[in-house]
Amino acid sequence: MKKKVVVGMSGGVDSSVAALLLRDAGHDVVGVTMRIYSGRPAAGPIIDSCYGPGENDDIAQAADICARLGIPHRVVDLRDEYKSLVLDYTREEYLSGRTPNPCILCNRRVKFGLLLDRASEEAGIRFDAFATGHYCRVMVRDDGRVALRRASADVKDQSYFLCMLTQEQLRRVMFPLGELSKPQVREIARKAGFSNHDRRESQDFVAGGYRSVVSAPEKEGPITDPDGNVIGTHKGVWGYTIGQRKGLGVGGGDPLYVTEIHAATNTVVAGPEQKLYRGDLTVHDANWSAIDPPSAPVRLDVKIRYRNPPAPATVTALPDGSVSVVFDEPQRAITRGQWAVFYQEDVLLGGGPIS
C-alpha cells in the first residue's frame, strides 16, 4: 500500500539509500533533516559526527540526494531542543561520574519525537510513516504490539540504539535497510550515482569528542587503589570511564583499569582487570517497548553496551519500575549511565540506563 513517508536524512549513505528504496517501492517520500549544531567550536580534531561544524555540508548533501530522487527536502531547526535534551544531559552525566549514551536519548526524544512534531506543525507535512537508515527490522507480535528485531546482518544491527522508542513511535516506523548489509547499501548508492556511496561512518556523536560537550574546568582529585591508597592524581572524574586503561598516568606493576568513579568525593579507583567483572546490575526508568513488564523473573539476553554481544541473564521487573539483571557469567566493565537492552532471541523487548 502506498504511504506518505518522511525519511530522516542525515546526508549519509544509509538514509540516502533508505529514501531511494522507499521511492522505488512507490511511496510518496519527503526527506527531512534536523539542524542541531549550535555553532560552538569543537575542542578537538574535526571528525565525521552527528553533531559538529560539518552540519551545513551534511544538509547540502541530503538536499542534493533528495533533488536526485525528485522528492521534497525540508530542514527542521532543533538546535535549542537538542542542546537542552541531549547536550546538557550528556554533560551532567559525565560530571556525575556516569558514562552516557546520548544517541539513545536523542532517538526517542528528538529524532523520532520532536523532529516529526515540528515537521507536521511548522512545515505542514502530513505522513503515514517515518523511516531512517537504521539497520533493524520491524515485526508485529501476536498480541498486536510492534517490536524491533535485530537486522539480518547482525554485525551491523542498530536496534540497541532504539530501545527507548514507545509503541506509538514504533507503530509508524519503517527501516528499509533491515535486510541489507552495509556493502550492499554502498553498492546500491554507487549504482544510483550518489556521491556519498563511499563516505565513512560517523566516529562519534559530537566533533571533538565528549570533552567539547563537558567543557568543565579541571578539578584534581585522587586516583586510589581498591584499598583506598592514593596512587595518582586525575584532573576531573568526567574524563574517565569504567574499564579505561590508557591515560591514568599510573605507572609500574601490573596493568590498572578504572573500576569505580565517585563524583561525590572526586575520586577515581583503579585496580586489576579482575575487579572489572560483576554478575549483576540494576536498570532504572526501564522502557518495555514490546511487552508489559514481566510479572515474574524471565530469561533474556542482555547487552550492556552496543559493541558487546548479548549475554544470558535472569531479568526481574521490580515494583518501582526498575529492573534487576543477574547474569549467568560475570560481565566486564558494567558502566553506570550506559544502557542495558533486553532481547528474546532477535526481538528487542526493552531496556534502560544502568544505575
C-alpha positions in Angstrom: 0.0 0.0 0.0 1.3 3.4 -1.0 2.2 5.6 2.0 3.3 9.1 2.7 6.7 8.5 4.3 9.0 11.1 6.0 12.7 9.9 5.8 15.2 11.3 8.3 18.0 12.4 6.1 21.5 12.9 7.6 23.5 13.3 4.4 25.0 9.8 4.9 24.7 6.8 2.6 22.3 4.8 4.8 19.5 7.4 4.9 20.0 8.2 1.3 19.5 4.6 0.2 16.5 4.3 2.6 14.9 7.2 0.7 15.8 5.6 -2.7 14.3 2.2 -1.8 11.1 3.7 -0.5 10.6 5.9 -3.5 11.3 3.0 -5.8 8.7 1.0 -3.9 6.1 3.5 -4.9 5.8 5.5 -1.7 5.3 9.3 -1.5 8.6 10.3 0.1 9.7 13.5 1.8 13.3 14.0 3.2 13.7 15.8 6.5 16.9 16.9 8.1 17.5 18.1 11.7 19.5 21.2 12.2 21.1 20.7 15.7 24.6 22.3 15.6 24.7 25.4 17.8 27.9 26.8 16.4 30.0 26.1 19.4 33.6 25.3 18.2 34.9 21.8 18.7 37.6 21.3 21.3 39.5 18.6 19.2 40.0 17.4 15.7 37.0 17.6 13.4 35.7 14.2 12.6 32.5 12.9 11.0 29.9 13.1 13.7 26.2 13.6 14.3 26.9 17.0 15.9 29.6 19.2 14.5 30.6 22.1 12.3 30.2 20.0 9.2 26.4 20.1 9.5 25.9 22.6 6.6 27.7 20.2 4.3 25.5 17.3 5.6 22.4 19.3 4.9 23.6 20.2 1.5 24.3 16.5 0.8 20.9 15.5 1.9 19.3 18.2 -0.2 21.3 17.0 -3.2 20.2 13.4 -2.8 16.6 14.5 -2.5 16.9 16.5 -5.7 18.4 13.5 -7.5 15.4 11.4 -6.3 12.9 14.0 -7.2 11.5 14.3 -3.7 11.0 17.3 -1.5 13.5 18.2 1.3 12.9 20.1 4.4 15.2 21.3 7.3 13.8 21.5 10.8 15.7 23.7 13.3 16.0 21.8 16.6 19.2 23.5 17.9 17.7 24.7 21.2 15.9 21.5 21.9 19.0 19.3 21.1 21.1 21.4 23.5 18.7 21.1 26.4 17.7 17.4 25.8 20.9 15.9 24.6 24.0 18.0 25.2 23.0 19.2 28.7 22.1 15.7 29.7 25.4 14.4 28.4 27.3 17.0 30.3 25.5 16.3 33.5 26.0 12.6 33.2 29.8 12.9 32.8 30.1 15.4 35.6 28.2 12.9 37.8 30.7 10.2 37.1 28.5 8.3 34.7 29.1 7.4 31.0 26.0 8.3 29.0 24.7 7.1 25.6 23.3 10.3 24.1 22.2 8.6 20.8 19.5 6.5 22.6 18.0 9.6 24.3 18.2 11.6 21.0 16.4 8.9 19.1 13.4 8.8 21.5 13.0 12.5 22.2 14.4 14.3 19.2 14.8 12.2 16.0 11.6 10.1 16.5 9.9 12.7 18.5 10.4 16.5 18.1 11.6 16.2 14.5 8.2 14.7 13.4 6.2 17.1 15.6 7.9 20.1 14.1 7.7 18.7 10.6 4.0 18.5 11.0 3.5 21.8 12.8 5.9 24.1 11.0 6.3 22.5 7.6 2.8 21.2 7.3 4.0 17.7 6.4 1.4 15.0 6.9 2.7 11.5 6.9 1.8 7.8 7.5 5.2 6.6 8.4 8.7 7.7 9.5 11.8 5.9 8.1 15.5 6.1 8.8 18.7 4.4 7.7 19.0 2.3 10.9 19.8 -1.4 10.4 17.0 -3.2 12.2 13.6 -4.8 11.4 10.0 -4.3 12.5 7.6 -7.0 13.4 4.0 -7.2 14.7 3.6 -9.6 17.7 0.7 -12.0 18.2 -0.8 -9.5 20.7 -0.7 -6.7 18.1 2.2 -4.9 19.6 5.0 -3.7 17.4 8.5 -4.8 18.2 12.0 -4.4 16.7 14.1 -7.3 15.5 17.8 -7.3 15.0 19.0 -6.7 11.5 19.7 -9.6 9.2 23.3 -8.6 9.0 23.7 -8.9 12.8 27.2 -7.3 12.8 25.6 -4.0 11.7 22.4 -4.3 13.8 21.4 -0.9 15.4 18.3 -1.9 17.3 20.2 -1.3 20.6 20.0 2.5 19.9 16.2 2.3 19.6 15.4 0.6 22.8 13.6 3.6 24.3 11.1 4.0 21.5 7.4 3.8 22.5 4.6 1.8 21.0 3.2 5.0 19.5 6.6 5.6 17.8 7.1 2.0 16.7 3.7 1.8 15.0 4.8 4.4 12.4 8.4 3.4 11.7 9.9 1.8 8.6 13.5 0.5 8.3 14.2 -0.3 4.7 17.8 -1.4 5.4 16.9 -4.2 7.9 17.5 -7.0 5.4 20.7 -5.5 3.9 24.4 -5.4 4.8 26.5 -2.3 4.6 28.4 -3.4 1.5 25.0 -4.0 -0.2 23.9 -0.5 0.7 27.0 1.1 -0.6 26.7 -0.7 -3.9 23.1 0.4 -4.3 24.3 4.0 -3.6 27.1 3.6 -6.1 24.8 2.4 -8.8 22.5 5.3 -8.1 25.3 7.7 -8.6 25.2 9.0 -5.1 28.5 10.9 -4.2 28.3 9.7 -0.6 28.4 6.0 -1.5 31.9 5.6 0.0 31.5 8.2 2.8 33.0 7.0 6.0 30.7 6.5 9.0 30.4 8.9 11.9 33.1 8.2 14.5 31.4 10.0 17.4 28.2 11.7 18.3 30.0 15.1 18.6 33.0 16.6 16.9 35.9 17.0 19.3 34.6 14.1 21.5 32.8 14.3 24.8 35.3 16.9 26.2 33.8 19.6 23.9 30.4 18.9 25.5 31.5 18.7 29.1 33.7 21.8 28.8 34.4 21.9 32.5 37.5 23.2 34.3 40.0 20.8 35.6 39.3 19.5 39.1 42.1 17.5 40.5 41.4 14.6 42.8 43.0 11.3 43.9 43.3 8.0 42.0 43.2 5.3 44.6 43.7 1.5 44.5 40.8 -0.7 45.7 42.1 -0.4 49.3 41.9 3.4 49.3 45.6 4.1 48.9 46.4 7.1 46.7 48.4 6.0 43.7 47.9 9.0 41.4 46.0 12.2 40.5 43.3 12.8 38.0 42.1 16.2 36.5 38.3 15.5 36.7 36.2 12.4 37.1 34.3 13.2 33.9 37.5 12.3 32.0 37.2 8.6 32.9 35.0 5.6 32.2 34.8 2.2 33.7 37.3 -0.2 32.1 39.6 2.6 30.9 43.3 1.8 30.9 45.0 4.5 28.9 45.6 7.9 30.4 45.7 7.0 34.0 49.2 8.2 34.5 49.8 5.4 37.0 53.0 3.5 36.0 54.7 0.4 37.2 53.4 -3.0 38.1 50.5 -4.9 36.5 48.1 -3.0 34.2 45.4 -1.0 36.0 41.9 -0.1 34.9 39.3 2.3 36.1 37.0 0.2 38.3 35.0 2.8 40.1 34.2 6.5 39.7 32.9 8.5 42.7 31.9 12.0 41.7 30.7 12.9 45.3 34.3 12.5 46.6 36.0 13.4 43.3 37.8 10.0 43.4 38.7 7.5 40.7 39.5 4.0 41.7 41.9 1.9 39.6 42.6 -1.8 40.0 43.5 -5.0 38.3 41.3 -6.3 35.4 39.5 -8.9 37.5 37.9 -6.1 39.5 36.0 -5.1 36.4 33.8 -8.2 36.4 30.4 -8.1 38.0 27.5 -10.6 37.9 24.5 -8.2 38.2 23.2 -4.7 37.6 20.1 -2.6 38.1 18.3 -0.6 35.5 16.1 2.4 36.3 13.4 4.0 34.3 13.1 0.9 32.1 11.1 1.0 28.9 9.4 -2.2 28.0 8.8 -1.3 24.4 7.3 -4.6 23.1 5.7 -6.2 26.2 4.3 -5.4 29.6 6.8 -5.6 32.5 7.2 -9.3 33.2 5.3 -10.3 36.3 7.9 -13.0 37.2 11.6 -13.4 36.5 12.3 -14.1 32.9 15.3 -15.5 31.0 16.6 -13.0 28.4 19.7 -11.9 26.6 21.1 -8.6 27.8 23.5 -6.2 26.1 25.3 -3.8 28.4 26.7 -1.7 25.5 26.4 -1.6 21.7 29.6 -3.5 20.9 29.0 -6.2 23.5 27.4 -9.5 22.5 24.1 -10.3 24.3 24.7 -12.3 27.5 22.1 -14.7 29.0 20.6 -13.4 32.3 17.7 -13.6 34.6 15.7 -10.4 34.4 13.2 -9.3 37.1 11.0 -6.2 36.8 10.6 -4.6 40.2 7.5 -2.7 41.5 9.3 0.7 41.4 9.9 0.4 37.7 13.5 -0.6 38.0 14.8 -3.9 36.7 17.2 -6.4 38.3 19.6 -8.3 35.9 21.6 -11.3 37.1 24.0 -12.7 34.5 24.9 -16.3 34.1 28.5 -15.3 33.8 30.1 -12.1 35.2 30.3 -9.2 32.7 33.3 -6.9 32.1 33.0 -3.2 32.8 29.3 -2.7 33.6 29.1 1.1 33.5 26.6 3.4 35.1 24.8 5.6 32.6 25.1 3.1 29.7 22.0 1.2 28.6 21.2 -2.4 29.3 19.0 -3.7 26.5 16.8 -6.8 26.7 16.4 -9.4 23.9 14.4 -12.6 23.4 16.3 -14.3 20.6 16.4 -11.5 18.0 13.5 -9.5 19.3 14.1 -6.3 21.4 11.8 -6.2 24.4 13.1 -3.2 26.2 15.9 -1.5 28.1 17.0 1.3 30.3 20.0 3.1 31.8 22.2 1.3 34.2 22.1 2.7 37.7 
